[in-house]
């Protein structure tokens, strides 16, 4: 594949290995950019090559330190706009503040809407992300918003693992719609866990609704694993009901706090996650499926002004 003319990809500090993989898949030279911090802690960004009228893609993902990486991205966008970039597409594999997408209690912010306003105000022309936490976030934007799904990648792996009867288990009622579609694709049963969230990062799995899980391979699909409590409880409940194997497919694996310790002690057999955030924590139960090539294909499609939906 020839190097794509006028396409330039720059990545920030959040996940450079992912950015390098995307560039490699595109046969594209990494964009030259200087990012540093002043003694005061302020972020400095400068493009080290001409980007006038170019199709510029800026890659940054929501990983610790969250606020530093977000500010770095906003400054990258501003610098690109002031350097007369032709189009600025923000490639955000994991969306910043995606879980704060509504007011669940009085006097709370809708932080995801604030992020949308900041990105657009800074000068972004398009957003590319992977399985944003809530579909309504797309409505926060007045610019094109491509919300990719890892369904195809995960389903191929799920088919390899299914031995005998299998059932898709929705980890909560919110995941029921997505789990229903996946169960139809796999032509298998569907069960839903009744989960009650007691407070932030804490939830309890009470009972299973729907098809039997006894003596079946159980497949759990979700967008985020943070501290791992909800998933581990769900796996324990499924195994208590006679589930044979529990395989989890989680798009964004954060594994914060003592998540790895919980997973090692849990009833989960394997967790499959992606590299939208750096996966540096070692755990035999965690397997990483790269989506760098997936993003490369979409970036190429956007650059060539072709249909993203037709691609998949």
Legacy VTK file of the C-alpha trace (Angstrom):
# vtk DataFile Version 3.0
C-alpha trace
ASCII
DATASET POLYDATA
POINTS 312 float
0.000 0.000 0.000
1.361 3.423 -0.944
1.941 6.075 1.668
-1.219 8.160 1.780
-0.526 11.687 0.530
-1.677 14.608 2.677
-2.726 12.261 5.503
-0.846 13.012 8.706
-1.260 11.192 12.004
0.045 12.581 15.283
-0.354 10.954 18.666
-0.116 12.335 22.164
1.401 10.910 25.334
-1.487 8.637 26.345
-0.892 5.526 24.214
2.121 5.955 21.880
2.476 2.219 21.153
-1.061 2.187 19.751
-0.267 5.212 17.587
2.878 3.537 16.271
0.872 0.409 15.367
-1.722 2.478 13.497
0.990 4.260 11.520
2.674 0.946 10.720
-0.587 -0.525 9.432
-1.118 2.532 7.249
2.485 2.448 6.014
2.585 6.026 7.219
5.433 7.935 8.824
4.710 9.041 12.392
3.825 12.709 12.574
6.579 14.856 14.051
5.367 16.713 17.118
6.975 18.163 20.224
5.109 17.747 23.509
6.625 18.805 26.793
5.781 20.381 30.124
7.095 23.638 31.515
8.402 23.769 35.077
5.003 25.138 36.137
3.252 22.012 34.819
1.717 23.698 31.778
1.697 21.689 28.541
3.504 22.843 25.392
2.760 21.450 21.911
4.332 22.255 18.557
4.024 20.511 15.201
7.490 20.006 13.732
6.313 19.738 10.126
4.053 21.619 7.753
0.379 20.581 8.095
-1.237 23.372 6.073
-4.322 22.026 4.210
-3.500 18.469 5.353
-5.948 15.848 6.594
-4.739 15.695 10.199
-5.610 12.894 12.622
-4.816 13.441 16.308
-4.774 10.300 18.471
-5.272 10.524 22.224
-7.087 8.169 24.607
-8.594 8.521 28.077
-6.002 7.050 30.395
-4.275 8.303 33.533
-3.418 11.093 34.038
-6.855 11.772 32.530
-6.950 15.554 32.847
-3.374 16.052 31.648
-4.035 13.931 28.561
-7.302 15.741 27.874
-5.619 19.152 28.102
-2.799 17.916 25.886
-5.350 16.870 23.256
-7.137 20.225 23.351
-3.833 22.043 22.889
-2.921 19.725 19.991
-6.235 20.582 18.300
-5.710 24.303 18.838
-2.165 24.128 17.479
-3.350 22.206 14.402
-6.128 24.711 13.743
-3.727 27.649 14.038
-1.320 25.818 11.678
-4.090 25.837 9.025
-4.793 22.093 8.980
-7.349 21.248 6.302
-9.384 18.925 8.513
-8.831 17.827 12.119
-10.111 14.395 13.118
-9.759 13.445 16.773
-9.071 9.718 17.140
-10.131 8.899 20.676
-10.152 5.109 21.142
-11.516 5.542 24.678
-13.707 8.625 25.122
-12.909 11.033 27.956
-15.529 11.248 30.745
-17.894 8.960 28.807
-19.579 7.563 31.935
-20.739 11.014 33.044
-23.303 11.269 30.256
-26.399 12.334 32.226
-27.571 13.774 35.517
-28.199 10.841 37.846
-28.625 13.113 40.869
-29.327 16.778 41.475
-26.517 19.312 41.118
-24.349 16.962 39.041
-22.526 17.914 35.818
-22.922 16.224 32.443
-19.181 16.004 31.910
-19.369 14.148 28.587
-21.306 17.102 27.125
-18.641 19.458 28.439
-15.970 17.371 26.678
-17.967 17.557 23.435
-18.165 21.352 23.721
-14.441 21.656 24.464
-13.410 19.474 21.509
-15.595 21.370 19.063
-14.639 24.766 20.430
-10.943 23.856 20.180
-11.403 23.136 16.461
-12.109 19.422 15.962
-13.955 18.657 12.692
-14.680 14.984 13.317
-14.541 12.438 16.168
-13.564 8.779 15.848
-13.988 6.524 18.877
-14.663 2.897 19.834
-17.846 1.860 21.649
-18.614 5.039 23.550
-20.316 4.260 26.870
-23.680 5.739 25.874
-25.023 6.258 22.356
-26.597 9.549 23.416
-23.113 11.113 23.542
-23.243 11.262 19.746
-26.037 13.818 20.134
-23.734 16.124 22.086
-21.820 16.886 18.885
-22.639 19.025 15.846
-19.812 17.435 13.837
-19.475 13.902 12.370
-19.071 11.310 15.118
-17.961 7.775 14.208
-18.682 5.317 17.014
-17.030 2.046 16.028
-18.029 -1.305 17.510
-15.701 -4.190 18.433
-18.540 -6.661 17.856
-17.033 -8.302 14.762
-13.639 -8.860 16.416
-15.118 -10.232 19.623
-17.688 -12.467 17.932
-15.019 -14.191 15.868
-13.178 -15.023 19.097
-16.414 -16.061 20.834
-17.199 -18.551 18.055
-13.813 -20.180 18.598
-14.535 -20.658 22.297
-18.090 -21.927 22.169
-18.166 -25.638 22.881
-21.641 -27.131 22.945
-24.399 -24.790 24.097
-23.556 -21.197 24.904
-25.480 -18.232 26.257
-24.808 -14.491 26.132
-25.102 -12.976 29.603
-25.842 -9.252 29.798
-23.990 -7.884 32.864
-26.878 -5.472 33.575
-30.133 -4.221 32.075
-28.293 -1.427 30.232
-26.326 -4.006 28.225
-29.431 -6.027 27.319
-29.954 -4.431 23.895
-26.387 -5.036 22.754
-26.355 -8.542 24.237
-29.607 -9.379 22.438
-28.068 -8.485 19.078
-24.976 -10.561 19.820
-27.040 -13.560 20.946
-28.971 -13.433 17.668
-25.726 -13.269 15.704
-24.369 -16.271 17.596
-27.772 -17.996 17.475
-27.705 -18.741 21.197
-29.620 -17.971 24.391
-29.735 -14.729 26.357
-29.669 -14.114 30.101
-29.626 -10.798 31.979
-28.093 -10.153 35.382
-30.098 -7.962 37.704
-27.414 -5.581 38.973
-27.897 -2.912 41.627
-25.318 -0.130 41.814
-24.868 0.936 45.440
-22.408 3.765 44.742
-19.677 4.774 42.260
-17.496 1.783 41.301
-19.576 -0.578 43.437
-22.453 -2.853 42.388
-23.995 -6.150 43.398
-25.287 -8.905 41.096
-28.521 -10.277 42.560
-30.069 -12.821 40.198
-30.234 -14.006 36.579
-33.234 -13.416 34.325
-33.833 -15.267 31.051
-32.359 -18.459 29.628
-30.681 -21.104 31.770
-26.899 -20.915 32.097
-26.481 -24.383 33.607
-23.818 -26.457 31.792
-23.382 -23.750 29.160
-20.465 -21.596 28.021
-21.334 -18.089 29.204
-20.250 -15.018 27.230
-20.319 -11.568 28.805
-19.931 -8.477 26.610
-19.424 -5.012 28.108
-17.768 -1.727 27.187
-15.681 -0.977 30.301
-14.053 -2.820 33.168
-12.733 -0.461 35.825
-12.194 -1.967 39.269
-13.611 -5.327 38.183
-16.099 -5.745 41.034
-19.253 -5.983 38.909
-17.770 -8.457 36.432
-16.330 -10.708 39.136
-19.672 -10.779 40.950
-21.456 -11.584 37.699
-19.063 -14.471 37.020
-19.590 -15.844 40.549
-23.355 -15.728 40.087
-23.148 -17.444 36.688
-20.909 -20.228 38.037
-23.200 -20.656 41.073
-26.063 -21.231 38.625
-24.082 -23.988 36.897
-22.290 -22.091 34.157
-19.514 -24.201 32.631
-17.132 -21.453 31.462
-17.232 -17.670 31.746
-15.565 -15.627 29.008
-15.757 -11.831 29.165
-15.273 -9.504 26.199
-14.560 -5.989 27.428
-13.734 -3.178 25.013
-11.871 -0.868 27.380
-9.820 -2.617 30.063
-8.861 -0.070 32.727
-8.138 -2.497 35.602
-7.842 0.171 38.281
-7.282 -0.339 42.004
-7.021 -4.000 42.974
-8.820 -5.191 39.835
-6.089 -7.669 38.868
-6.172 -9.276 42.318
-9.967 -9.624 42.111
-9.791 -11.141 38.633
-7.147 -13.679 39.641
-9.362 -14.863 42.502
-12.597 -14.744 40.476
-14.597 -17.373 38.597
-13.783 -15.701 35.274
-11.918 -18.001 32.901
-10.628 -15.399 30.417
-11.150 -11.673 29.838
-10.582 -10.485 26.288
-9.953 -6.759 26.011
-8.477 -4.336 23.468
-5.500 -1.999 23.410
-7.519 1.248 23.382
-5.683 1.962 26.628
-2.168 0.646 27.374
-2.294 -2.881 28.815
0.765 -3.032 31.039
-0.632 -5.068 33.931
0.210 -8.766 33.888
-2.548 -11.302 34.435
-2.864 -14.771 32.903
-6.638 -14.369 32.675
-6.395 -11.242 30.502
-5.857 -11.550 26.734
-5.419 -8.454 24.554
-6.872 -8.205 21.050
-5.400 -5.279 19.127
-7.776 -2.897 17.332
-4.975 -0.845 15.768
-5.604 -2.348 12.339
-9.339 -1.693 12.763
-8.641 2.003 13.362
-6.160 2.092 10.487
-8.823 0.881 8.057
-11.306 3.468 9.270
-8.773 6.311 9.143
-7.923 5.359 5.553
-11.635 5.247 4.694
-12.305 8.668 6.225
-9.273 10.149 4.470
-10.500 8.845 1.111
-14.006 10.196 1.826
-15.617 6.784 1.592
-18.389 5.281 3.715
-17.300 4.100 7.164
-20.484 2.058 7.675
-20.004 0.302 4.321
-16.534 -0.770 5.462
-17.959 -2.930 8.253
LINES 1 313
312 0 1 2 3 4 5 6 7 8 9 10 11 12 13 14 15 16 17 18 19 20 21 22 23 24 25 26 27 28 29 30 31 32 33 34 35 36 37 38 39 40 41 42 43 44 45 46 47 48 49 50 51 52 53 54 55 56 57 58 59 60 61 62 63 64 65 66 67 68 69 70 71 72 73 74 75 76 77 78 79 80 81 82 83 84 85 86 87 88 89 90 91 92 93 94 95 96 97 98 99 100 101 102 103 104 105 106 107 108 109 110 111 112 113 114 115 116 117 118 119 120 121 122 123 124 125 126 127 128 129 130 131 132 133 134 135 136 137 138 139 140 141 142 143 144 145 146 147 148 149 150 151 152 153 154 155 156 157 158 159 160 161 162 163 164 165 166 167 168 169 170 171 172 173 174 175 176 177 178 179 180 181 182 183 184 185 186 187 188 189 190 191 192 193 194 195 196 197 198 199 200 201 202 203 204 205 206 207 208 209 210 211 212 213 214 215 216 217 218 219 220 221 222 223 224 225 226 227 228 229 230 231 232 233 234 235 236 237 238 239 240 241 242 243 244 245 246 247 248 249 250 251 252 253 254 255 256 257 258 259 260 261 262 263 264 265 266 267 268 269 270 271 272 273 274 275 276 277 278 279 280 281 282 283 284 285 286 287 288 289 290 291 292 293 294 295 296 297 298 299 300 301 302 303 304 305 306 307 308 309 310 311
